[in-house]
Amino acid sequence: MPYDEDLANRVRELLGREPGLAEKRMFGGLAMMVNGNMAVVVRGAGGLMVRVDPAESERLEAEPGAQATEMRGWPMRGWITVDPSACAGDADLARWVDRGVRFAGTLPAK
């Protein structure tokens, strides 16, 4: 299933001219990368995958529409899957995108 182009465009608008920003198609979605590190992925299955500080994962998973990310049954530490309904509003989307970009910005450039 292709990713949601409208959602991808909304994420692009939020990112604007973020330094070191790049896009890459992967996992059936579109990854937004900061200095070579994935920050936010617009998922082919809908919604987002957001990179977060693993120490904050449990707290963020408690938010409505958020859950731990799993790939092929394996948990991915430091990633949150956000349901489409939880990022439909502009403020909610901006909050999730900001979290991913902020955390990716703390990682060494690749």
C-alpha positions as a printed NumPy array, in Angstrom:
array([[ 0.   ,  0.   ,  0.   ],
       [ 1.486,  3.385, -0.934],
       [ 1.891,  6.019,  1.745],
       [-0.572,  8.884,  2.141],
       [ 0.678, 11.717, -0.115],
       [-1.474, 14.293,  1.672],
       [ 0.045, 13.352,  5.015],
       [ 3.535, 13.412,  3.475],
       [ 2.892, 16.926,  2.155],
       [ 1.673, 18.079,  5.56 ],
       [ 4.863, 16.705,  7.142],
       [ 6.965, 18.434,  4.449],
       [ 5.255, 21.739,  5.251],
       [ 6.081, 21.329,  8.935],
       [ 9.706, 20.509,  8.206],
       [10.17 , 23.467,  5.876],
       [13.855, 24.056,  5.455],
       [15.069, 21.891,  8.326],
       [18.895, 21.7  ,  8.02 ],
       [20.136, 18.302,  6.844],
       [16.668, 17.151,  5.746],
       [16.323, 14.358,  3.186],
       [13.538, 12.021,  2.098],
       [13.905,  8.342,  1.295],
       [11.314,  5.784,  0.289],
       [11.563,  2.698,  2.483],
       [ 9.415,  0.153,  4.309],
       [ 6.552,  0.991,  1.93 ],
       [ 6.567,  4.526,  3.266],
       [ 8.474,  7.769,  3.073],
       [11.192,  8.424,  5.646],
       [12.105, 11.975,  6.59 ],
       [15.73 , 12.004,  7.652],
       [17.754, 14.596,  9.528],
       [21.509, 14.397,  8.958],
       [21.091, 10.8  ,  7.769],
       [19.006,  9.658, 10.76 ],
       [15.359,  8.711, 10.341],
       [13.108, 11.077, 12.277],
       [ 9.578, 10.464, 10.961],
       [ 8.168,  7.908,  8.525],
       [ 4.874,  8.369,  6.715],
       [ 3.732,  4.736,  6.777],
       [ 2.289,  2.806,  3.885],
       [-0.175,  1.322,  6.365],
       [-1.258,  4.829,  7.405],
       [-0.151,  7.191, 10.099],
       [ 3.402,  7.735, 11.222],
       [ 6.393,  6.056, 12.772],
       [ 8.196,  8.561, 14.982],
       [11.704,  8.25 , 16.369],
       [11.844,  9.129, 20.053],
       [14.174,  8.865, 23.   ],
       [13.842,  5.237, 24.149],
       [13.664,  6.493, 27.737],
       [10.432,  8.339, 26.839],
       [ 8.823,  5.517, 24.838],
       [ 6.637,  4.142, 27.595],
       [ 5.231,  7.575, 28.456],
       [ 4.531,  8.39 , 24.796],
       [ 2.877,  5.014, 24.164],
       [ 0.22 ,  6.037, 26.692],
       [-0.95 ,  8.888, 24.445],
       [-4.13 ,  8.284, 22.42 ],
       [-3.419,  6.558, 19.115],
       [ 0.209,  5.789, 19.971],
       [ 1.77 ,  2.379, 20.437],
       [ 5.143,  0.691, 20.43 ],
       [ 6.412, -0.009, 16.918],
       [ 6.962, -3.618, 15.897],
       [ 8.591, -4.913, 12.724],
       [ 7.87 , -8.544, 11.903],
       [ 6.891, -9.185, 15.503],
       [10.001, -7.579, 17.02 ],
       [ 9.758, -4.402, 19.094],
       [11.718, -1.418, 17.79 ],
       [13.036,  0.509, 20.786],
       [12.816,  4.239, 20.348],
       [10.024,  4.177, 17.758],
       [ 6.326,  4.982, 18.216],
       [ 3.595,  4.138, 15.703],
       [ 0.967,  6.864, 15.518],
       [-2.491,  5.986, 14.151],
       [-3.851,  8.2  , 11.366],
       [-6.55 ,  9.548, 13.695],
       [-3.913, 10.679, 16.206],
       [-2.111, 12.827, 13.629],
       [-5.131, 14.106, 11.679],
       [-5.175, 17.473, 13.45 ],
       [-2.495, 20.017, 12.628],
       [-1.403, 20.489, 16.246],
       [-1.156, 16.727, 16.86 ],
       [ 0.843, 16.174, 13.673],
       [ 3.173, 19.053, 14.511],
       [ 3.76 , 17.654, 18.015],
       [ 4.707, 14.19 , 16.693],
       [ 6.89 , 15.502, 13.863],
       [ 8.677, 17.848, 16.259],
       [ 9.419, 14.959, 18.63 ],
       [10.967, 12.907, 15.854],
       [13.035, 15.762, 14.443],
       [14.253, 16.864, 17.874],
       [15.409, 13.367, 18.804],
       [17.006, 12.648, 15.413],
       [18.863, 15.944, 15.788],
       [20.568, 14.645, 18.944],
       [22.11 , 11.708, 17.064],
       [25.503, 11.833, 15.358],
       [25.261, 12.636, 11.65 ],
       [25.656,  9.701,  9.286]])
